[in-house]
Amino acid sequence: MKATEQTLQQVERAIRKVVEKFPPSEEASQLTDIHLRVGQDSGELLAYDDDDNEINRCVIEQWIENKDDDFYQHVAATIRGVLHKQKEKIEKMSLLKPYSFVLEDDDKEPIEELYLVDDDTVILHKDLMVGLDKELNDFLDKLLKD
């Protein structure tokens, strides 16, 4: 399932509305995570704070009654891309660091941490790490030969 332009726009708007709820300020909120829940049947994308208070909700038409086995993988990739696109605004949110955006299923079970904001830590997505061991070993072998 490839995200349509309409889906990307709807997700971008939803994330932007979440970010707008926490404009940059000197005093950070005690909130530490944004929980994003996606309903596979309803197509709803809901954002909640740590206390389970709803921050935002919208319906993503492409996700309504989507029965794909890898539905949440595609949703995670779509949302992660949007989060990275809005990185500058997300990292200025007035939330207590570290905070993260976590994807959850209908039952509030965490599926994946999509984005972590921390001053000193950077989390790389697992796909970026594929083959890193081999590349480092090849580099080390070449370095030792010279």
Rosetta blueprint (number, residue, H / E / L):
1 M L
2 K L
3 A L
4 T L
5 E H
6 Q H
7 T H
8 L H
9 Q H
10 Q H
11 V H
12 E H
13 R H
14 A H
15 I H
16 R H
17 K H
18 V H
19 V H
20 E H
21 K L
22 F L
23 P L
24 P L
25 S L
26 E L
27 E L
28 A L
29 S E
30 Q L
31 L L
32 T L
33 D E
34 I E
35 H E
36 L E
37 R E
38 V E
39 G L
40 Q L
41 D L
42 S L
43 G L
44 E E
45 L E
46 L E
47 A E
48 Y E
49 D L
50 D L
51 D L
52 D L
53 N L
54 E E
55 I E
56 N E
57 R E
58 C E
59 V E
60 I L
61 E H
62 Q H
63 W H
64 I L
65 E L
66 N L
67 K L
68 D L
69 D L
70 D L
71 F H
72 Y H
73 Q H
74 H H
75 V H
76 A H
77 A H
78 T H
79 I H
80 R H
81 G H
82 V H
83 L H
84 H H
85 K H
86 Q L
87 K H
88 E H
89 K H
90 I H
91 E L
92 K L
93 M L
94 S L
95 L E
96 L L
97 K L
98 P L
99 Y E
100 S E
101 F E
102 V E
103 L E
104 E E
105 D L
106 D L
107 D L
108 K L
109 E L
110 P E
111 I E
112 E E
113 E E
114 L E
115 Y E
116 L E
117 V E
118 D L
119 D L
120 D L
121 T L
122 V L
123 I L
124 L L
125 H L
126 K H
127 D H
128 L H
129 M H
130 V L
131 G L
132 L H
133 D H
134 K H
135 E H
136 L H
137 N H
138 D H
139 F H
140 L H
141 D H
142 K H
143 L H
144 L H
145 K H
146 D L
